[in-house]
Amino acid sequence: MNNINQIEGILNENNLVLKNTDKVRLILGQDPYSENSYQTIMKNCYPFEVASFVTPFFEEKIQLFCVMNLFFGLDNAKILIEEFKHQSVSGSDFVLFLEKKAQIYFGNVSEEDNLKKFLSKHEDVRILCCGNKAQDNNLLSKVPLQNRFAIVNPSNLTFKNPSTVQAWLLFNHKSSSQIKNIFSLI
């Protein structure tokens, strides 16, 4: 069974069906993890060198949990992280699955050349900008405001602030309903 089928099988076993959409979406981080061991390095066929927020082997990092919560909800995020870990699904497999099945990409503003190329290919992209560096990046000026969404960067440091918890785990902030509507997968 190839990796795409394995991930689809895990989702099916948990009664999770991806919503159909033709919208290209980008989760844009500030920078890669400071620790190289938690970076999901992508191969040449992916638009970015590092997939933001996704760890290589579903390590229990707050960033990964936040993104999984956005896609699948709190309870499902916990289950899927454990299932993916148990089934040895890699972070890069999951990222490529989301690219193929849901048109979701992960990138960082620090990869300026790759971000420029991506934006030139996907003019109608919806972008979730995570953190001030992502939100304030000049490359996004051509992306219409209605296609850009802002949220605090989900890091161990920012999670000491209760508003970060509300923003990511409870989705309780000013644009949370739009973000959930556009970026939720189920």
Backbone hydrogen bonds, N-H to C=O, Kabsch-Sander energy under -0.5 kcal/mol:
donor,donor_aa,acceptor,acceptor_aa,energy
6,Q,2,N,-2.1
7,I,3,N,-2.3
8,E,4,I,-2.5
9,G,5,N,-2.5
10,I,6,Q,-2.0
11,L,7,I,-2.4
12,N,8,E,-2.8
13,E,9,G,-2.6
14,N,10,I,-1.1
15,N,12,N,-2.0
16,L,11,L,-2.8
17,V,15,N,-0.6
19,K,185,L,-2.9
25,R,103,Q,-2.9
26,L,126,R,-2.6
27,I,105,Y,-2.8
28,L,26,L,-0.7
28,L,128,L,-2.6
29,G,27,I,-0.6
29,G,107,G,-3.1
36,N,34,S,-0.7
38,Y,35,E,-2.0
39,Q,36,N,-1.7
40,T,51,A,-0.6
40,T,54,V,-0.5
41,I,39,Q,-1.1
42,M,49,E,-3.2
46,Y,43,K,-1.8
51,A,40,T,-2.5
52,S,50,V,-0.8
54,V,51,A,-0.8
55,T,53,F,-0.5
58,F,55,T,-0.9
61,K,59,E,-2.1
65,F,61,K,-2.1
66,C,62,I,-2.5
67,V,63,Q,-1.9
68,M,64,L,-2.6
69,N,65,F,-2.4
70,L,66,C,-2.2
71,F,67,V,-2.2
72,F,68,M,-2.9
73,G,69,N,-2.3
77,A,73,G,-2.5
78,K,74,L,-1.9
79,I,75,D,-1.8
80,L,76,N,-3.1
81,I,77,A,-2.4
82,E,78,K,-1.8
83,E,79,I,-2.7
84,F,80,L,-3.3
85,K,81,I,-2.2
86,H,82,E,-2.9
87,Q,83,E,-2.7
88,S,85,K,-1.2
89,V,84,F,-2.8
91,G,56,P,-3.5
94,F,90,S,-2.0
95,V,91,G,-2.5
96,L,92,S,-2.4
97,F,93,D,-2.3
98,L,94,F,-2.5
99,E,95,V,-2.0
100,K,96,L,-2.3
101,K,97,F,-3.2
102,A,98,L,-1.8
103,Q,98,L,-0.6
103,Q,99,E,-0.9
104,I,98,L,-1.7
105,Y,25,R,-2.3
107,G,27,I,-2.3
109,V,29,G,-2.3
110,S,30,Q,-0.5
111,E,108,N,-1.7
112,E,110,S,-1.2
115,L,111,E,-2.6
116,K,112,E,-2.7
117,K,113,D,-2.2
118,F,114,N,-2.4
119,L,115,L,-2.7
120,S,116,K,-2.0
121,K,117,K,-1.6
122,H,118,F,-1.8
125,V,122,H,-1.2
126,R,24,V,-2.7
127,I,147,N,-2.9
128,L,26,L,-2.9
129,C,127,I,-0.8
129,C,149,F,-3.6
130,C,28,L,-3.0
130,C,128,L,-0.6
131,G,129,C,-0.8
131,G,151,I,-2.5
135,Q,131,G,-2.4
136,D,132,N,-2.5
137,N,134,A,-0.9
140,L,137,N,-1.5
141,S,138,N,-1.8
142,K,139,L,-0.6
143,V,140,L,-1.7
147,N,144,P,-2.2
148,R,145,L,-1.6
149,F,127,I,-2.7
151,I,129,C,-2.3
155,S,153,N,-1.5
159,F,155,S,-1.8
160,K,157,L,-1.2
161,N,158,T,-1.7
164,T,161,N,-1.3
165,V,161,N,-1.2
166,Q,162,P,-2.2
167,A,163,S,-2.3
168,W,164,T,-2.6
169,L,165,V,-2.1
170,L,165,V,-1.3
172,N,166,Q,-2.7
173,H,171,F,-0.5
176,S,173,H,-1.6
179,I,175,S,-2.3
180,K,176,S,-2.8
181,N,177,S,-2.2
182,I,178,Q,-2.4
183,F,179,I,-3.0
184,S,180,K,-1.9
185,L,71,F,-2.3
186,I,71,F,-0.9
